[in-house]
Amino acid sequence: MARNEEKAQAMLNRFLAGKAEEARGPKEKRPYLATECHDLNEADRWRQQILREIGRKVMEIQNAGLGDHRIRDLNDEINKLIREKGHWERRIVELGGPDYARNAPRMTDDEGNQVQGATGKGGGYKYFGAAKQLPGVRELFEKEAPRQIRRTRHQMYRHIDADYYGFRDDEDGVLEKVEAPAEKLMRAQALSEWQDKEEDRQAALANVKGGMDSTTADNTQQEFVAYVPLPDQKEIEHRVMLKKKADLLAKYSSEASIKQQEESNAFLSKR
């Protein structure tokens, strides 16, 4: 029962919509050329219609899931409507109406840039919504970093002359006049430092000579007196030789041989 009522209600709605459309008359089609319109109010009405279509398509193109082909078609349709809007705005000015193009906001991208002449479709071609992320379009909105071109060695040496190395700095005499007082001051400072060092050196030498003279005088005044007989050089060498022999015998000989050697030495000494 409810289903039949819904069908009847739907049929009634369609009937009422048809009656309202008949009352409005046949739907008027927008002229293909703006110059075919000679009424200012009609031209303004067609411009408003184009603006509504642009707004609807701009909202639709925000959906990135439509696909690349559909997004490109929508972007082309929006640009076509924008060009048509410009024709109607110029026609409105010709008919004595307001100039909408002068006060209209400029349509730019997210960064305020507008790509002109990049696609061959005219200088005013614009991209909207998901069309900015299409392959080949994203690169148009990216700014390339400025390339730094390194100069070659030939380019660097091309403007270098003798003045760069300072070969002609003293030819005009200005440098000599400026450096003369500084040179005198540096010479005086160097001479003063040398004199101070020389005085210190002479004082140190005098102190050393005075100490040596006093030591020599003391040595000449003192005389060494020996109260015991001192061995001469030959006796010292003989005693050293005997000590070495005794050490060798103690190292390589047995006790019996050492005793025998002592007895022989004693016998020889008695003879």
C-alpha positions as CSV (number, residue, x, y, z in Angstrom):
1,M,0.0,0.0,0.0
2,A,2.8,2.4,0.9
3,R,4.6,1.6,-2.4
4,N,1.5,2.7,-4.4
5,E,1.4,5.9,-2.4
6,E,5.0,6.6,-3.2
7,K,4.5,6.0,-6.9
8,A,1.5,8.3,-6.9
9,Q,3.5,11.0,-5.1
10,A,6.4,10.7,-7.5
11,M,4.0,11.0,-10.5
12,L,2.4,14.0,-8.9
13,N,5.8,15.6,-8.5
14,R,6.7,15.0,-12.1
15,F,3.4,16.4,-13.2
16,L,3.9,19.6,-11.2
17,A,7.5,20.0,-12.4
18,G,6.2,19.7,-16.0
19,K,3.5,22.3,-15.5
20,A,6.1,24.7,-14.0
21,E,8.4,24.2,-17.0
22,E,5.5,24.8,-19.4
23,A,4.7,28.0,-17.5
24,R,8.3,29.2,-17.9
25,G,8.3,28.4,-21.5
26,P,11.0,26.7,-23.6
27,K,14.5,26.8,-22.2
28,E,16.4,29.5,-24.0
29,K,19.9,28.6,-25.3
30,R,22.8,31.0,-24.8
31,P,23.9,32.6,-28.0
32,Y,27.1,31.2,-29.5
33,L,28.5,34.7,-30.2
34,A,28.3,37.5,-27.7
35,T,27.8,40.0,-30.6
36,E,24.4,38.4,-31.3
37,C,23.0,39.8,-28.1
38,H,21.8,43.5,-28.2
39,D,20.2,43.7,-24.8
40,L,22.3,44.7,-21.8
41,N,20.2,42.8,-19.3
42,E,20.4,39.6,-21.4
43,A,24.1,39.9,-21.7
44,D,24.5,40.3,-18.0
45,R,22.2,37.3,-17.4
46,W,24.3,35.1,-19.8
47,R,27.5,36.2,-17.9
48,Q,26.0,35.2,-14.6
49,Q,25.1,31.8,-16.1
50,I,28.7,31.3,-17.3
51,L,29.9,32.2,-13.8
52,R,27.7,29.5,-12.2
53,E,29.0,26.9,-14.7
54,I,32.6,27.9,-13.9
55,G,31.9,27.5,-10.2
56,R,30.3,24.1,-10.5
57,K,33.1,22.8,-12.7
58,V,35.8,24.2,-10.4
59,M,34.2,22.4,-7.5
60,E,34.1,19.2,-9.5
61,I,37.8,19.4,-10.6
62,Q,39.0,19.4,-7.0
63,N,38.4,15.6,-6.9
64,A,41.7,14.0,-7.7
65,G,40.1,10.6,-8.2
66,L,38.3,11.5,-11.4
67,G,41.3,10.4,-13.5
68,D,43.8,12.3,-15.6
69,H,41.6,12.4,-18.8
70,R,38.5,13.7,-17.0
71,I,40.6,16.3,-15.1
72,R,42.2,17.5,-18.3
73,D,38.8,17.8,-20.0
74,L,37.3,19.7,-17.1
75,N,40.3,22.1,-17.0
76,D,39.8,22.7,-20.8
77,E,36.1,23.4,-20.3
78,I,36.8,25.8,-17.5
79,N,39.3,27.8,-19.6
80,K,36.8,27.8,-22.5
81,L,34.1,29.2,-20.2
82,I,36.6,31.8,-18.9
83,R,37.4,33.0,-22.4
84,E,33.6,33.1,-23.2
85,K,33.0,35.2,-20.0
86,G,35.6,37.6,-21.3
87,H,33.7,38.0,-24.6
88,W,30.5,38.7,-22.7
89,E,32.2,41.2,-20.4
90,R,33.5,43.1,-23.4
91,R,30.1,43.0,-25.0
92,I,28.5,44.4,-21.8
93,V,31.0,47.3,-22.0
94,E,30.0,47.9,-25.6
95,L,26.4,48.0,-24.6
96,G,27.1,50.7,-22.0
97,G,27.3,48.4,-18.9
98,P,30.0,48.2,-16.2
99,D,33.5,46.9,-16.8
100,Y,33.7,43.7,-14.8
101,A,37.1,42.8,-16.1
102,R,38.8,45.9,-14.6
103,N,37.7,45.1,-11.0
104,A,37.7,41.3,-11.2
105,P,40.2,39.4,-9.0
106,R,43.1,37.8,-10.9
107,M,43.0,34.0,-10.9
108,T,46.4,32.6,-9.9
109,D,47.9,29.5,-8.4
110,D,48.7,28.8,-4.8
111,E,51.9,30.8,-4.9
112,G,50.4,33.7,-6.9
113,N,52.0,32.7,-10.1
114,Q,50.4,32.3,-13.5
115,V,51.8,30.1,-16.3
116,Q,51.6,31.9,-19.6
117,G,52.2,30.3,-23.0
118,A,53.4,27.1,-21.5
119,T,50.9,24.8,-23.3
120,G,50.4,26.5,-26.6
121,K,46.7,27.2,-25.8
122,G,47.1,30.9,-25.2
123,G,48.8,33.2,-22.7
124,G,45.8,33.0,-20.3
125,Y,45.5,29.3,-19.9
126,K,45.2,28.3,-16.2
127,Y,45.1,25.2,-14.1
128,F,42.6,24.5,-11.4
129,G,42.4,22.0,-8.5
130,A,43.8,18.6,-9.3
131,A,45.0,19.7,-12.7
132,K,48.0,21.3,-11.0
133,Q,49.2,17.9,-10.0
134,L,49.0,16.3,-13.4
135,P,52.2,14.8,-14.9
136,G,54.0,17.5,-16.9
137,V,52.0,20.3,-15.2
138,R,53.6,20.1,-11.7
139,E,57.0,21.0,-13.2
140,L,55.5,24.2,-14.6
141,F,54.8,25.5,-11.1
142,E,58.1,24.6,-9.7
143,K,60.8,27.2,-9.7
144,E,64.2,26.1,-10.9
145,A,67.1,27.0,-8.7
146,P,69.4,29.6,-10.3
147,R,72.3,27.8,-11.9
148,Q,75.7,29.0,-10.8
149,I,78.0,29.0,-13.8
150,R,81.7,28.7,-12.8
151,R,84.1,30.9,-14.6
152,T,86.9,29.3,-16.4
153,R,90.6,30.0,-15.7
154,H,90.8,32.0,-19.0
155,Q,87.9,34.2,-17.9
156,M,89.5,34.9,-14.5
157,Y,92.9,35.8,-16.0
158,R,91.4,37.9,-18.8
159,H,91.0,41.0,-16.6
160,I,94.2,40.6,-14.6
161,D,97.0,43.1,-15.4
162,A,100.2,44.4,-13.8
163,D,98.2,46.5,-11.3
164,Y,96.7,43.3,-9.8
165,Y,100.2,42.2,-8.8
166,G,101.2,45.7,-7.6
167,F,104.0,46.2,-10.1
168,R,103.3,49.9,-10.7
169,D,102.3,50.9,-7.2
170,D,105.5,52.9,-6.5
171,E,105.9,54.6,-9.8
172,D,103.8,57.7,-8.8
173,G,105.8,58.3,-5.6
174,V,102.8,58.3,-3.4
175,L,103.6,54.9,-1.8
176,E,107.2,56.0,-1.0
177,K,106.0,59.2,0.8
178,V,103.5,57.2,2.9
179,E,106.0,54.4,3.8
180,A,109.0,56.7,4.6
181,P,107.8,57.7,8.1
182,A,106.7,54.2,8.9
183,E,110.1,52.9,7.8
184,K,112.0,55.4,10.0
185,L,109.9,54.4,13.0
186,M,110.5,50.7,12.4
187,R,114.2,51.2,12.0
188,A,114.4,53.2,15.3
189,Q,112.5,50.5,17.2
190,A,114.7,47.7,15.8
191,L,117.9,49.7,16.7
192,S,116.6,50.3,20.2
193,E,115.8,46.6,20.7
194,W,119.3,45.7,19.4
195,Q,121.1,48.1,21.7
196,D,119.2,46.8,24.8
197,K,120.1,43.2,23.9
198,E,123.7,44.2,23.3
199,E,124.0,45.9,26.7
200,D,122.6,42.8,28.4
201,R,125.1,40.6,26.5
202,Q,128.0,42.8,27.4
203,A,127.0,42.8,31.1
204,A,126.7,39.0,31.1
205,L,130.2,38.6,29.5
206,A,131.7,41.0,32.1
207,N,130.2,38.9,34.9
208,V,131.6,35.7,33.4
209,K,135.1,37.2,33.0
210,G,135.1,38.6,36.5
211,G,134.3,35.2,38.0
212,M,137.0,33.5,35.9
213,D,139.7,36.0,37.0
214,S,138.8,35.5,40.7
215,T,139.0,31.7,40.4
216,T,142.4,31.9,38.7
217,A,143.7,34.2,41.5
218,D,142.5,31.8,44.2
219,N,144.2,28.8,42.4
220,T,147.5,30.6,42.1
221,Q,147.5,31.6,45.8
222,Q,146.8,28.1,47.1
223,E,149.5,25.4,47.0
224,F,148.9,21.6,47.4
225,V,151.2,19.8,49.9
226,A,151.2,16.0,50.0
227,Y,152.4,14.3,53.3
228,V,152.5,10.7,51.9
229,P,154.4,9.2,49.0
230,L,152.2,9.1,45.8
231,P,152.7,6.3,43.2
232,D,153.8,7.3,39.7
233,Q,152.1,6.3,36.5
234,K,154.1,3.1,35.9
235,E,153.3,1.8,39.4
236,I,149.6,2.5,39.0
237,E,149.6,0.5,35.7
238,H,151.5,-2.4,37.3
239,R,148.9,-2.6,40.1
240,V,146.0,-2.5,37.7
241,M,147.6,-5.3,35.7
242,L,148.0,-7.5,38.8
243,K,144.4,-6.8,39.8
244,K,143.1,-7.9,36.4
245,K,145.2,-11.1,36.5
246,A,143.9,-11.9,39.9
247,D,140.3,-11.5,38.7
248,L,140.9,-13.7,35.7
249,L,142.5,-16.5,37.9
250,A,139.6,-16.3,40.3
251,K,137.2,-16.6,37.5
252,Y,138.7,-19.5,35.4
253,S,141.1,-21.4,37.9
254,S,140.4,-23.8,40.7
255,E,141.4,-23.3,44.3
256,A,144.3,-25.7,44.0
257,S,145.8,-23.9,41.0
258,I,145.3,-20.5,42.7
259,K,147.2,-21.8,45.8
260,Q,150.0,-23.2,43.6
261,Q,150.3,-19.9,41.8
262,E,150.6,-18.0,45.1
263,E,153.3,-20.4,46.2
264,S,155.2,-19.9,43.0
265,N,154.9,-16.1,43.3
266,A,156.1,-16.3,46.9
267,F,159.1,-18.4,45.9
268,L,160.0,-16.0,43.1
269,S,159.8,-13.1,45.4
270,K,162.2,-14.7,47.9
271,R,164.8,-15.3,45.2
